[in-house]
């Protein structure tokens, strides 16, 4: 497992070549082996004015083991407080649970080529990139095998809010069995061994909108 990762985030929009380093064998940092290049993951940074202290967000939500919630006295905690003020149904603990469920569904759906599920969980730009990668994989006669053995950690690393547009970055540490086979059934990428993978996924939504789904807007290695 690697120690630490860049603080600067990639949010809002994906530039050309998004996910080149990750999509074919699912997003993440590898430990124990090296995968071939996957679709690159880049986006334009989102930075607004410093968030004011939110007195109404005085107490952190009850955290679960491996699912820490930022303190309300931190910058991230203050932004979460602003999101909660705009969306009374928002709760950091429930958000992390939902993000983890989305992570499982997206990783599994990408491996299976399930575009219907992906369309409901990704922003349009990210969906187009995933769709392209799945099409290329099918044309090459390749198949992806991915099984998430466990998610060791899911934690909120960053949060930003501009107007009613909120973005929350979640750090996932997961143990996965993840590999790609060619037409002949030979493993050409990844390994059948269980490997730890670290991902930073950015979820976004309009807190005043009618759509309650937080969609994946960007991803990079942790």
N, C-alpha and C positions, 0 to 999 in steps of 0.2 A: 504493500500500500504506500502510495506516495504521500509526502507531507505537504500540505498547503497547495495553493493554486492562486492564479492572478485575481486581484480584487476587481479590476475594471470589467464591467459587464457588457454583454452584447445583447441589445434589446431593440424592440420595435420593428425593424425591417431587416430582412436577410439580403445580403448582396449576392452577386452572381457566384455560383459555385458552392452555395450553402450545403453543408453536410458532406463534403467530399471525403473527409477523414473518417466518417462514422457509419453512414447508412447501410452499407452492404452487410456488415456484421453487427449492426446496432450500435447506438451511440455510447461512447465512454472511453475512459482511459484504461489501458490494459496493464496488468502486472503478471509476469510469468511467461508471456509470449507476445509476439508482435504481429498484428494483423496487416493485411494489405491496405492501401489507401482507400478511404471511403468518401462519400460526398462531403465536402467541406461545410463547416458550420460557422457562419459569420453574420453579424448584424450591426446596425448602427447603434452607438451608445446612446442611452437616455439619461440625461442629467437635468434636473430642475433645481430651483432654489432649495436651500436647506429646510427640512421639515421642522415646524415649530413643535414645542413640547405639547403633547395632548394630555391635559390634566385628567380628562375623563377616562383615559386608558391607563389607570393607575396600577392595575394588577395583571400579571401575566396569566395566560390560560394554563390550565394544568397540563404539563407535558407528560409524554409517555416515554418509556425507555427507548433510546435510540431515535426519539422524535422530539428533540429540544425545541423550545419556542423562545425567540429572542425576548430579552427583558424589555419592558416598556420604557426603560430609561435609556436604551440604546437608540441610535438613529433608525435602525430597522424597526425596532419596536414602536417608535413614534409614527413611522409611516403606516404600520399595521393598524395603529390606533386611528389614523386618518381614514383608512379604508373602512374600518368598522363604523366610524361615524357616518360615512356616506352610504354604507350598506349595512343595515342593522342585522342582517342575517349572517354577516361574516364572522367567523370564529377561526382563529389561527390553527387550533388543534384539528378541527373538522377540515380545514383547508388542506393541511398536511396529509390527513387520511385520504382525502379525495385526490390529491396530487399523486400519492403513492398508487392508488387504484388506476389512475390514468397512465402512470408510468408502466405498470404491468400490462395494461391493455394495448398501449402503443407499441411497446417492444414486441409483444406477442403477435399483434396484428401486422406489423411490418414483416416479421419473419414469415408469416402465413400468406402475405400478399392480400390481406383483408382491407380493401380500399373503403368499403362502407364504414367500418369502424373508424378508420383513420380520418375520414372526412369529418366525422362528428367531433374529433378531439384535437384537430390541428387548425391553425390559421390557414387561409387559402394559399399563401405563398409556400409555407412548409408542406402543405398537402401536395402541391404541384411537384415539389422536389422529391418527396417520398414516392409519388406515383411514377415519376420518371425512373427512379432507381429500381423500383419493382418491375417495371416494364423491361428495362435492360437486363435484369437478372433472369426474367422469364425467357427472353430472346436468346440468352446465352445457355439456356438449359440448366441453369444452376438452381439449387434449392437451399433454403436457409433453415437451420435447426437451432432454435433458441429455447432454453428453459431457465427461468429465474428460480434458483434454489431458495434464495432468501434475500430480503432487503435488510441489510445490516443497519443502515442509517438513512433517514430522510429528514433533512433540516432546512429551515428557511435561512438562506445566506444573504439575500438582498431584497429590497422592496422599493418601488418608486411609484409615485402617483403624480400625474399631470392632468389637471382638470378632473374628469371622471374616468380617465384611463389609468388602470392599475396594472403593474407588472410585479410579479413575485418570482424570485429565483430560488429553486429548491436543489439542494445537493443530495444526490442519491449515491449510496455505496451499496452495491449489490454483488452477490455471488451468482454467476451465470455459467451455464454450459452453452457455448455459442460457436457454431462453425458452419461453413458453406461447403456443399458438395457440387461437383461438376456433373456433366451428363452421364459419366461412367460411374458415378457414385463415390468418387474419390474426394477426400477432404482437401480443399484447396485454400481454405482460409480459416483461421481460428483453431480451436482445439476441442476435443471431446472432454478434456479435463475441466473441472470447475475452476473458474477464474474470477478474481475480484475486479470489478469495473466501477469507476467513479465518473459520474455525470453531473453537469450543472444544466438544469432545464429551466427555461423562462416561460412562465404561464401568464397570460394576460386576459383581461376582459374590461368592459365598461361597467363600472359599479352601479350606474344608473340605468343600464339597459335591461331589457326584459329577458335576455339570454343569460342564464345562471352559470353556464359552462366556462371554466377557465381553460383556454386552449393553449397548446404548446406553440410558442412563437419563436423560440431560438433554443439552441443546444450547443454545448461544447464540453470538452474534457475537463475534469476536475483536477 
